[in-house]
């Protein structure tokens, strides 16, 4: 694996860990009440998607268990559709999808 791909995957892992840690002990309703929490997790999801977008096609193909397109698509949606973000989807992503993604990223790194 190229060194820059490995670094991007580490960035993905770190952003995913951080988003998950920010929501540990929180509930979905906390997103409605805490704008700073929302902005923090959105930024981490954006970083996750941006880093994923920079991983080479070869590495993405080699690790096809990672939902690259979904991750990159979410980043694009958050960046370009910032005015209409569904916090239920954000919560589901962090609480259900991120733990699985973290396990897969840890295996690569």
Secondary structure, DSSP 8 states (H G I E B T S, - for coil): --HHHHHHHHHHHHHHHHHHHHHTT--HHHHHH-HHHHHHHHHHHHHHHHHHHHS-HHHHHHTTTS-HHHHHHHHHHHHH-TTS--HHHHHHIIIIIHHHHHHHHHHH-
